[in-house]
């Protein structure tokens, strides 16, 4: 099978930077060549600073993919599922390129991001630049563990990477990204018991809440097959908190060998499986962006760089 990009199944890091671009010229040949050079930048810093555990992902937006790579298209690559119900929204703002850079050293993340941006600068408009970080022992800023049930070991690749179901794009991965903004002031006014009811888990040990709540974040965000809510169709989540003194939240990133699990999860959170069973945490956190992307295999990016 074609080699997937290293960042798709990489272990969690301490720092991240998420760059989102729109293309402002029509020189697709140059863009294809420069995406292959970005892979070389990742490899160079990984070799020179192996202790930093460098990894990266290059993903192409669903609308731009066919322009950049004419011909065949990943079978499940489709627009971000723009959803809204009452005051719960999941806006669609897919950019042309999404680049995820991660490492255990913030200076290395910055150095890579600078080189990537300079390489692409004449072709792109920077839409968003978000810096993520590991908080405590892998928690969200709410104080609760994030993605504690992520697949591990070989299960990561099975979950996140396309195999023989789409042989032309084997080694690739469907990527969905959202930036959530938390209302930390309102959240911190809640008692710990109330927070735990909303999250569906205890804060300290992440144990199942004794009061089963169909509206809990844990329950609603784990439904990835609406036809069978008990099915174990997982996503590989690589989300990280971001924050300054004005805004705090979570930059959500998921990788999967299919686009269906993310869409089902988002529907479960926004609408629920029955009337009123939506994700109660969305009363305290709003998605402000959302994008659907495809991360081709290393072989695909390098091969198409020559065409």
Secondary structure as UniProt FT lines:
FT   HELIX           6..8
FT   STRAND          15..23
FT   HELIX           28..48
FT   HELIX           50..52
FT   STRAND          55..61
FT   TURN            62..64
FT   HELIX           65..68
FT   TURN            75..76
FT   STRAND          83..85
FT   TURN            86..87
FT   STRAND          88..90
FT   STRAND          97..103
FT   HELIX           106..120
FT   HELIX           121..123
FT   STRAND          124..133
FT   TURN            136..138
FT   TURN            141..142
FT   TURN            148..149
FT   HELIX           154..160
FT   HELIX           164..169
FT   TURN            170..171
FT   STRAND          173..182
FT   HELIX           184..188
FT   HELIX           192..199
FT   TURN            203..205
FT   TURN            214..215
FT   HELIX           217..220
FT   TURN            221..222
FT   TURN            226..227
FT   TURN            229..230
FT   STRAND          236..237
FT   STRAND          240..243
FT   STRAND          248..256
FT   HELIX           260..270
FT   TURN            275..276
FT   HELIX           280..283
FT   STRAND          285..295
FT   HELIX           298..304
FT   TURN            305..306
//
